[in-house]
């Protein structure tokens, strides 16, 4: 895979103009990830047969859960990189849309339709840094040593810092990336401090050895023995609490959430999509391993209680503060904080049912969140020929080319402009609310069922109440889309393109060039974006028809974790 990647990138660097280089880089990176998906899929049976494989002397390991979520991260990263691998718009002419016309003729038209928001297609480093982030994410999921945990976390984090600041001409993106870097470095200090405390207390950096030493110390027959007399398991509880502070900071869980709304709103929407999804999956899977293997110890209750406290605060803060937001990416950030509360509830309980609910919720929310961001980008791309009537502030938004949709009010009456995209966004938002029969309902139902079965009644009531209250800001978006008149004016736009036969040379055969006029109504979303939105929306909407596949998958993964 590495050899093919290097050769492909060198070839794409040599055969294309700089204008198109980043598109080819993104496409090559997507191919790399697709090949990685195949490698991961065809090696899955080995991990299942062995119930886990240790790598590099115990620094890394692969289990069915880590292997599956590596595969899931490959899929998510491939979908996100696809956004920059294709131009966002195209011209669709029904007369020339047949298979024969597509194969026999080229349609040449004004490139600004393709590339009006071309700033995102000029950052050639974007896809390359994204691959480094994915590598760090994969290593973090598979880490079984304190050293590899910290190194993998930093590899992932440094790539995210660079991606946030890659849009050099954007002042908000630079400020947001700098804020993310400074506060992310502070969070890494907590992880490093906890790593040092664990090593000082146990004399080892291997998580397996720490679990073994702690389990031995729980037996009173061995407490007075010389080689473990100095060991106090209370230290490991405090160390894990400190480490969880760093990890909760990275995933933007309350009360360490304060950076995420500002960073989400400052950086370009394409980058926000990557930062908001990829970075969280790996940390949650690592926390799942830590919680599971430390839950039977006498310190397990102490640090899982800290996770429950963070879950409670995330539910409340993400819901209450989200009600007052007028900027849509800040609202997405508070929505994420609220959903992290549900994820942390499933993580803290540590039963078969809760682990199953935790993995199901993480999968479905990652897909729904990805769909919400792609739809937001697509709506901005389709405003190519529209201006805001009497809204000069919207026409002159700072950083408009990078993030065309910044305010909720910009979605006013969008149903009357593009009904299909409006309906897709509504389905995704209803899934966030937890309206049946959408996939988000089943995620919340599984989390709440696991919490009630294990006696967590109070936090379950808080989760239900905050879900009802949080529906308010989702419904506010839907109200703007459907029940308000649009504040847009369609500019008079008419252009012409040329139909050119592929079998003739343009310079020699002028007669084979046919002039074709087209208007704003012929400018549509690119095939990649429309197909991706259609597939993910269908999964959200039609999950109830085929629920057994995903349910059986997370059940098997939960059972393998318990049995190992």
N, C-alpha and C positions, 0 to 999 in steps of 0.2 A: 504494500500500500504506500509506503514511504517513497519507494523508487518511482512508482507510477505518478505520485503526487508531484515530485520534484520535476520529472520530465514534462508533465503536462503544464505546470506553471511556467517552465522555461520556454516551452513552445508558444504558449499563449502570450508571453512577454515579447516574443520575437515577431509574431505574425500579425499583430494588431496595433492600431493607433492607441495613443494614451486615452483618448476619449472613451474607447470601448474596453480598455484593459481591465478595469475593475469588474465589468460585467462578465468577462471571460474568467477572471479569478473566482468570482462567486459561483459560476457554473462548474468550474473545476473542483472547487471546494465542496459543492453539493454532490458531485460525482464521487469524491473521496468519501463523503459521509454515507452515500448509498452503498458503496463497496464495503464500508465498515459495518453497515447494517447486515449485509450478507455474511460477512465473516462472523459477526456476533451471533447471527441466527443459526448458522451451520455448526457452530461450536457449542451450542447450548446444551446438547445432550451429554457432553463430557462433564459439564458442571453438575448436571442433575444426577448422573450416575455416581459421581464421587461425593456428592453433597457438599462440595466446596473444595477448592484447590488453593494451597498456599504458594505464593510466588516470591522469589528473591529473598529467601531466608526468613519469610514471615513479615516482610515489609508491606506486602500487598496480599490480598486474597480475593478469590472469586467464588461467590455463592450464587444460587439461583436468583436471589433478590438483587444482588449487585449486578449480575449479568443482565437481568431483564431491564433494570433502570438505566444501564448503559445503553442498551438498545433503544429505550425510550428517549434518552437524551440525543442520540444520533438522529432520530426521527424529528424531534423538535428543532434541533439545530439546522437540519436540512430544510425544513419548512421555512425557518426564519431567513436563512441565507438565500432562499429562492426569491424573497422579496426584492433583493438587489441584483438578482441574476437575470431579470427580465425588465424591459421598459414597462412603465405602469399603464400606458394607454396605447390604443391602436385605432385605426380607422376601419369600420366595418361597413362594407357595401354589399347589400344582398345580391345584386346583379353579378358580382365577382366573387361570391363566397362558395361556389361549388368546388368539389374536389378537383375537377378538371381545370378550372381557372387557377386554383392555387398551385397546381403542379406545372401548368403551362406558362403562367404569366407572373411577372413581378409588378407589384404596385408601389410606386415611388411617390412619396409625398413629403410635406414639410416636416423636418426632423424635430422642430420645437414641440410638436404634439407628443412625440415620444419622450422628449427630454426637457420639458419645461422646468421640472424640479430636478435638474441634473446635478445638483450639488452632491447628492448621495451617490451618484455614479462617478465621482471624481476622487473618492477616497480609496485608493488601491490597497491600502493596508487593512481595510475593514475585514475582509474575509480571512486574511492570513492570521490576524490577531484573534479572530473568532475561533479558528482551529486550535490555537494555544489555550483559549478559555475552555474549549471542549476537552482538551487533553487534561488540564487541571481538574476539571469536573469529574472525569472518569477515574483519575487517580484518587481523588478525595472519596469517592464512593467506595473504592476498593481498599482504602487504607486500613491497616491493622497495627500501625505503629505510630507513636506520638510524633516522631520525626517526619514521617511521610504525610501525616495529617496536616502539619503546619506547612510543609513545602508545597503540597498540593493546593492548600487553601490560598497560599500566596500566589502561586502560578495562575490560579483562577482569578484572583482579585486584581492582580496587576494587569492582566488582559482586559478586564472590565474597566479599570481606570483609563487605560489607553483608548479604548473604544469610545468612552464618554467624551474624551477631549480630542477625538480625531477630526472633528469638524472645526478646524482652526479659525475660520472666519466668523464663527458664531460665538459671540460674547457670553450668552446664557449657557451654552454647552460647555465652554471653558470653565466658567464659574461653577457649574454643577459638577463637572468632573473633578475639579480641585476640591470641592466640598466632600465628594465621595471618597477621594484619595485620603484626605486628612482624617476623616472619621472612620474610614475603613482601616487605616493604619492603627488607630486607637483600639478598634475592635480586635485586630490581630495581636495587640499587646496583651489583651486579656487571655487569649488562647495560648500565647507563649508563656505567660506567667503561670497558667494552670499546668502547662506541660512541665515546667521546671519544678513545680510543687509535687506533681505526681512522680517525677523521677527521683527527687530528693527523698520522698517517703518510701518508695518501693524499690529503688535501685535498678529499675528497668524501664525501657520505653515501649516494650511490647504490650499491647492491650491484653493479649491472652495471658501473659505472665501476671499482669496486674489483677485480672479476674481470679486466677488460681491462688495467688497469695492472699487475696482478700477472703476467698471462700475458706481457705485453711484457717485464717485468723478468726473466722466465725465459730470454729470448734474450740470449746473451752479447754479441751485436753491439750491443745498445742499452744495456748496463749502464753504459758510460762516458759516455753522452750527458748533457748538462747537466740536462735537465728530469726525468730519472729517476735521476740518480746518487745522490741522497739516499735513494732508496726501498730498503728492506730488507724482503723478504717474511717474514723471521722474526718481525717485529713483528705481522704479521697473524695468524700462527699463535698467538702468545701472546694476542693480543686475542680470537681465537675461542675459545681455551681458557677465558679469563675469562668470556666470554659464555656458553659452554656450562655453566659453573658455575651461573650464574643460571637458565638454562633447566632444567637437571637438578634444581635446587632446586624449581622450580615443579611439575615432574612427579613429585617425590618419588622420584627415583632415588638409590640409595646412592652415596656416603656422605652424601648430603644429604637423607636420608629421615626423620630423627628426629622431625620435626614431624607427619608424616602420621598415625601411629597415634593420637596424642593428639587431633588435630583431628577425625579420622573418628569417634572414639568419643565426643567431647564434643558435637558438633553433632547436631541431629535427623536421623533417617534419611532423610527426604525431601530435606533439603539435602545430605546426604552423597552421595546419588545424583547430584545435579547437579555437585557439586564433583569427585567421583571420575572423572567421565567426560568432560564437556564441556571442562574446562580442559586436558586432556592432548592431545586430538586436534589442536588448532590448533598447539601447540608442536612436536609431533612432525612435522607437515607442514612447518612452517617449517625445522626442523632438516634434514629431507630435502632441501629446496632448497639450504640452505647446504652440506651435505655433498656433494651432487652437483656443484654448480658450483665447489667448491674442491678436489675430489678430484684433479684433474689437475695441480694446482699443487705446487710444491716444499714447501709448508707443509701440504698436505692430510694427509699421514701423521701429523704431530705431533698435530693436534687430534682426528682420528678415533681415534687410539690412546687419548686420554683418554676418549672415549665407550666404547671397548671395555673399558677399566679399570672404568668405572662399571657396565657391563653385568655384568662378572665379579663385582663386589662386590654388585650387586643380586641376582644369582642366589643367592649364598651367604647374604647377610644376610636376604633375604626368606624363604628356606627355613628356616634354622636358628632364627631368632627366632620364626617363626610356629608352631613346634612347641610352644612353652610358653604359648601364649595361651589364656585362658579366656573372654575377651570376644569376641563374634563379629565386631563391626565392626573391632576391632584385627586380628583374623585376616584379614579382608578387605583391610585396609591392607597387611599383609605379603604377602598373596597378590598384590596389585597390584604391589608392589615387585619380586617375583620375576618376574612377567610382563613388567614393564618391561625386565628384563634381556634377555629374548628379543627384545623390540622393538628395543632398542639394538644387539643383534648384527646384525639385518637392516639397521639403519640405517647401521652403520659399514662394512659390506663394500662397498656401492655397486657392485654388478653388476646386470645386468637381473634375474637370478634373485632376488637378495637384495631388490631394490626391490619386486619382485612379492610376495615372502614378507612383507616389512615391511608393505605395505598390506593384504594379506590378514589378517595377524595383528591389526593395529590394528582392522580392521572387525569381525572375529569376536569379539575380546576385549571390545570396547565393547558389543556386543550381549549377550554372555554376562554381563558385569558388570552391565549394566542389569537383566537378568532376575533375577540373584541378589538385587539390592537390592529389586526389586519384590516378589519372593516373600517376602523377609524382612519387608517392610511388611505384606504380605497375611496372613502368619501372625499377626502382632501384632493386626491388625484382627479376626481371627476368634476371638481370645481374649475376646470380649465377655462370654460367659456362664461363663467358666472362672476358677477360682482355683487356686492352687498348694497342694497338701496338705502341711502342715508346713513350708512354705517362706515364712516371713514376709518374709525378705529380698527375695524375688522380688516379693511383693505390694506392697512398699513401696520399690521401686526409685526412685532419684532420676531425675527427668525421664522417668518411665514413660510419660506421655501422648505425648511426642514420639518416644520410642524404646522401644516396648514389649518388643522382644526385644533384650537386651543380653548375655546369657550363653549359651554353647553348651549348657549344661545345661538351659536353658529349652526346648530342642527335644526333650527326652527323650520317646520314644514317640509323636512327632507323627504317625507313619504310621497309628496306630490312631485318630487323631482326624480327619485329613483326608488320605487316601491320595494323592489327585491332586496336591495341593500338595507333599507329601513326595516323590513321584516326580519332579515337575518340578524341585525343588531338587536332587535326586540327579543328574539328567541334567546340570544345569548344573555341578555340582561335578565330575562325571566328565569333562566337557568341559575344565574347568580342569586336571585331571590330565593329559589327553591320551589318554584311552582311545578306541581306535577302536570304531565308525566315526563318532564325534561330530566336530563341526567343529573343536574344539580340537586334536584329533590332527593334522589336516591342517595347521593353522597351525604347530605345533611341527615337524612333519616337513619343511615347506618351509623354515623357518629353519635347521634343522640340515643339510639338504641343501645349501643355499647356503653355509653356513659350511664344510662339509667340502670342497665343490668348490673353494673358494678357499684351502684350506690351513689353516683355523683349527681344528686338531684338538683342541688342549688345551681351548679354551673350549667346544667342542662336547661333549667328555667331561664337563666340569663341568656343562653344561646338562642333559645326560642324567641325571647322578647327582643333581643337585638336584631334578629332576622326580620321580625315584623317591622321594627322601626327602620332598619336599613333599607327595606323595600321602598321607603319614601324617596330616597335620592335616585334610585333606579327608575321609579315611576315618573319622577320629574323629567328625566331624559326622554322617556317614552311620550310624555305629554307634549314636550317641545316638538317631537318628531311628527306626531299625528294630529294634534289639536290646535296647532298654531299655523297661521299662514306663513308661507316662505318669504324671507326678506332678500330674495335674490332677483337679479335682472339678468336675463340671458342676452349676452352681447351679440350684435349682428356679426356673424362669423360665416364666411364663405371662402373656400379655398379650392384649389384644384391639384390633382395628382395625375400621374401618368401610368397607364397600363403598358407594360413592355413585355414583349414575347421573350421567353428564355432561350429561344432557338436562334435569335438574331442578335447581331452586334448593333448597339444603339447608334454608334457613330456612322455606321454605313447604311443602316436601314431606317431612315427617318419615318417611312410610311408605317412601320410597325409600332409606332408610339401613338397611343390614344389618350387624349386629354379627358379627365373625368372630374366633375365638380362634386364637392361634398360639403356638408354643413356641420354645425355643432351636434346635431342629432346622430351623426355617424361616428362620433368619437366615443368609444366604449372602453371598458376596463380590459386589461390584458387577460389572456387566457389563464395564465398561472394563478393570478389573484382570484379570478372568478371561480375557477375549479377548486382551489383550496378552501375558499369561503363556503362553497356549496357542500364539499365533503364534510368539513367540520360541523357545519350547521346541521347537516343530516344526521351526523352521529349524536349531536345534542338532542335533536328533536325525536329521532326514531330509536333511541336506545331501548325504550320499553319493548320494542318488538323482538329484539335479540339480546336480552340482558344476561343470558347464561354464560356467554363466552368470557366477558370481562369479570363477572362475579366468580366464575370457576377459577380463573387465572389468579386473582388476588387471594382466593381461599387456599389454593395450592401453595402459593408463595408464603402465606402466613403459616401454614402447617410445616413447610420445610424449615422456616426459621425456628419454630418451636421444637421440632424434632432434632435439629442440629445441636 
